[in-house]
Amino acid sequence: LSASTADKDELVAKTTSLLEAAADARRRLEEQVAAQKEEAAKLQAKLTASAGEIVKGNQIISRLQADLRTSKSKVRLKASAMAQQADVASSTQQALDATEREVTELKAQLVVATSHRDAAEAAAAEGRRQLAEAQQLLKSNQQVIQWLNSELNESQAGARAHTAASSLLSSSRGNPFRPSPLLHASTPPLERPASMAACDASAAGASAAGAS
């Protein structure tokens, strides 16, 4: 009876330890899920901001292109006027030079605006990629939490069944004491699902991407 009680206490202690470990793992994963949700929200905000920058860049490019067309038209008109009015050739040349400088400046501004738009599009693509990774990681962690909840429920049910069997055997009279196999059965270890390895790899990739 003493050996059976010791075995029962040891099994209860193991079960309690496993339950505590599983509960701690679930708590850590829930904290990680909360952090990943916050990171996903930040990435979504960054993506929205990048889209706004793209729209703004396209508007600037359209305006500069319109200004460029207007300036070219001015150049042609002034060149025609210069050919027709030889007496104002000097002033016309100066105006033409000024307009050409304006065209050159507008072309430079167009190049800069195009570069900014391309950078914003690249940032938006990167934001979409990081958001997809964060969402996949969040999904994997939620699956792991569901698995841990299932394991906790099964472990708690097994512990209750073991306690009921032990109480029944201890209260029996008139029969030789025969230890139940439940008293010597070891609780099977929690099997780590394959999704947890994928979750760890995704988290490492997301951290590396965020650091870069």
Residue, then its C-alpha position, 0 to 999 in steps of 0.5 A: l500500500s505504501a509503494s502504491t501511495a508513493d507511485k500515486d504521489e509520483l504520478v500526481a507530481k508528474t502530472t502536475s508538473l506537466l500541467e504547469a509546464a503546458a500552462d506556462a507554454r500556453r501563456r508564453l505563446e499567448e503573449q507572443v501572439a499578442a505581440q505578433k498582432e501588434e506587429a501586424a497592425k504596425l505593418q498594415a499601417k506602414l503599408t497604408a502609409s506607403a500606398g499614400e506616398i505612391v499616390k502622392g508621388n504619382q500626383i507630383i509626377s503628373r503635375l511635373q509632366a504637365d508643367l514640362r509639356t507647358s514649358k516645351s510649348k512655351v519654348r516652341l512659341k518663343a522660338s517662333a516669335m524670335a524667328q518672326q521678330a528679329d528686332v527683339a532677338s536678344s530679349t527673346q533669346q534670354a527668355l528662351d534660355a530661361t525657359e530651357r533652364e526651367v525645363t531642365e529643372l523640371k526634368a530633374q524634379l521629375v527624376v527625383a519624384t520618379s525615384h521617390r515613387d519607386a522607393a515607396e512601391a518597394a517599401a509597400a511590397e516589403g510591407r506586404r511581404q512582412l505582413a503576410e509572414a506575420q499573419q502566417l506566424l500568427k496562424s501557426n501560433q494559434q494552432v499551437i495554442q489550440w493543441l496545448n489546450s487539447e493536451l491540457n484537457e487530456s492531461q487533466a482528464g487523465a489525472r482525474a481518472h487516476t485519482a478516482a481509480s486510486s480512491l476505489l482501490s483504497s476503499s475496497r475490502g475483502n480482496p487482496f490489494r492488487p495495484s491498478p495499472l493506472l498507478h504505474a502508467s507514466t503520463p505520455p510526454l507532450e508531443r511537440p507538433a510540427s507547426m511549432a518548428a515552422c512557427d519558430a522558423s517564421a518568427a526568426g525570419a520575421s525578426a531578421a527582416g524587422a532588424s534589417 
